[in-house]
Amino acid sequence: MVVYTGLLPVTQNETALAIVVGHEIAHSIAKHGNERMSQAMVQQLGGMALEVALAQKPQETKNLFMMTYGIGSEVGAMLPWSRQQETEADQYGLIFSAMAGYDPREAIPFWQRMSAAGGSKPPEFLSTHPSDETRLKKIKQFLPEALKYYTSRN
C-alpha cells in the first residue's frame, strides 16, 4: 500500500491519515484488485464474442458496434462497479480505522477537504469514484456502524 505525500496536506492529522489507510486496507481485504481484473476479462471476452458475431459484417458496422459496446460496457458496468468498490472501501475503512482507535467521524472533514482540494471532476456516471456529495452522504450513513467499533486511544 502506498500513500502519496501530496495527500498529507489534505489529511492534516493522524486520524485523517488513518481514514485513508483504512480505506486502502479495505480495498486489499475485499480483493478489489482481483475483482477489477476479472471484470476486465469479462469485458474483453464480451468484445471478442461481439467481434466473432460481426465477422461477416461490413467494417463500418463492426466499428459502430464495437464502439457502442466499449462505451456501453464501460459506462454501464465497469464504472458502476468501480464506484461500488470505492463505497465499500469507505464503509469498511471507517470500521478498520475505528477498530484501530481512530475516530471515524474525522472522515467527514477529511472528505470535505478532499472535495475542496479537487479541481474539475467528471459527472459521477463517468467517474471511477462516487461524487463528493454521494461519498459524504454514504459516509454519514456508515458512521453509526463504525462508531460501534470506536474506543478512544486516549
C-alpha positions in Angstrom: 0.0 0.0 0.0 1.2 3.5 -0.8 0.1 6.9 0.4 1.4 9.7 -1.8 2.9 12.6 0.2 0.8 15.0 -1.8 -2.2 13.7 0.2 -0.6 14.7 3.6 -1.5 18.4 3.4 -5.2 17.3 2.9 -5.2 14.7 5.7 -3.8 17.4 8.1 -3.7 14.9 11.0 -3.0 11.4 12.0 -6.7 10.4 12.3 -7.5 11.5 8.7 -4.4 9.6 7.5 -5.8 6.6 9.3 -9.1 7.0 7.4 -7.1 6.9 4.1 -5.1 3.9 5.3 -8.3 2.1 6.5 -9.9 2.7 3.0 -6.9 1.3 1.2 -6.7 -1.7 3.6 -10.4 -2.3 2.8 -9.6 -2.4 -0.9 -7.0 -5.1 -0.2 -9.1 -7.2 2.1 -12.1 -7.1 -0.3 -9.7 -8.1 -3.1 -11.0 -5.3 -5.3 -7.9 -5.5 -7.5 -8.7 -9.1 -8.3 -12.3 -8.2 -8.9 -11.3 -5.5 -11.4 -9.0 -7.9 -13.3 -11.9 -10.4 -13.5 -14.3 -7.7 -14.6 -11.9 -6.5 -17.3 -11.5 -10.1 -18.6 -15.3 -10.4 -18.8 -15.5 -7.1 -20.7 -12.8 -8.3 -23.1 -14.5 -11.6 -23.6 -17.7 -9.8 -24.5 -15.8 -7.7 -27.0 -14.2 -10.8 -28.6 -17.6 -12.5 -28.8 -19.0 -9.4 -30.5 -16.2 -9.4 -33.0 -16.8 -13.0 -33.9 -20.6 -12.3 -34.2 -19.8 -9.4 -36.6 -17.2 -11.2 -38.6 -19.2 -11.1 -41.8 -20.5 -7.6 -41.4 -19.0 -4.5 -43.2 -16.2 -2.7 -41.4 -18.3 0.3 -40.6 -20.9 -1.8 -39.0 -18.2 -3.6 -36.9 -16.7 -0.3 -35.9 -20.1 1.1 -34.8 -21.0 -2.0 -32.8 -17.5 -2.2 -31.2 -17.5 1.5 -30.2 -21.0 1.1 -28.8 -20.0 -2.0 -26.8 -16.9 -0.3 -25.5 -18.7 2.8 -24.3 -21.8 0.8 -23.0 -19.8 -1.7 -21.1 -17.6 1.0 -19.5 -20.4 3.4 -18.5 -23.0 0.6 -17.8 -20.8 -1.9 -15.9 -17.2 -1.1 -15.3 -17.6 2.4 -13.8 -20.6 1.5 -11.6 -18.6 -1.5 -10.3 -15.6 0.8 -9.5 -17.8 3.3 -7.7 -19.4 0.4 -5.7 -15.9 -0.8 -4.7 -15.0 2.7 -3.6 -18.1 2.9 -1.5 -17.4 -0.5 0.1 -13.8 0.6 0.9 -15.2 3.7 2.5 -17.6 1.7 4.7 -15.1 -0.9 5.8 -12.2 1.6 6.0 -14.2 3.5 8.6 -14.7 0.3 10.7 -11.0 -0.5 10.4 -10.0 3.0 11.4 -12.3 2.8 14.4 -11.0 -0.6 15.4 -7.5 0.9 15.4 -8.7 3.6 17.8 -9.2 6.5 15.3 -12.4 8.5 15.4 -14.2 7.6 12.2 -16.1 11.0 12.3 -12.8 12.6 11.0 -13.8 11.1 7.6 -16.4 13.9 7.2 -14.0 16.9 7.4 -11.3 14.9 5.6 -13.6 14.3 2.6 -14.8 17.9 2.7 -11.1 19.0 2.4 -10.6 16.5 -0.4 -13.6 17.9 -2.2 -12.3 21.5 -1.8 -8.8 20.5 -2.9 -10.0 18.8 -6.1 -10.3 20.5 -9.5 -13.0 19.9 -12.0 -14.4 16.4 -11.9 -16.4 14.4 -14.4 -20.1 13.7 -13.8 -20.5 10.8 -11.4 -21.7 8.3 -14.1 -18.4 8.9 -16.0 -16.2 8.5 -12.9 -14.5 5.6 -11.2 -15.3 7.2 -7.8 -18.5 8.4 -6.3 -19.1 12.2 -6.4 -18.1 14.1 -3.4 -21.7 14.6 -2.4 -22.5 10.9 -2.7 -19.4 9.9 -0.8 -20.2 12.3 2.1 -23.8 11.2 2.2 -22.8 7.5 2.3 -20.1 8.1 4.9 -22.6 9.8 7.2 -24.8 6.7 6.8 -21.9 4.4 7.7 -20.7 6.3 10.7 -23.2 4.8 13.3 -21.9 1.3 12.5 -18.3 2.4 12.5 -18.7 4.2 15.9 -19.7 0.8 17.5 -16.1 -0.2 17.0 -14.5 3.0 18.2 -12.8 3.3 21.5 -10.7 6.4 22.1 -7.0 5.8 22.3 -6.7 8.4 25.0 
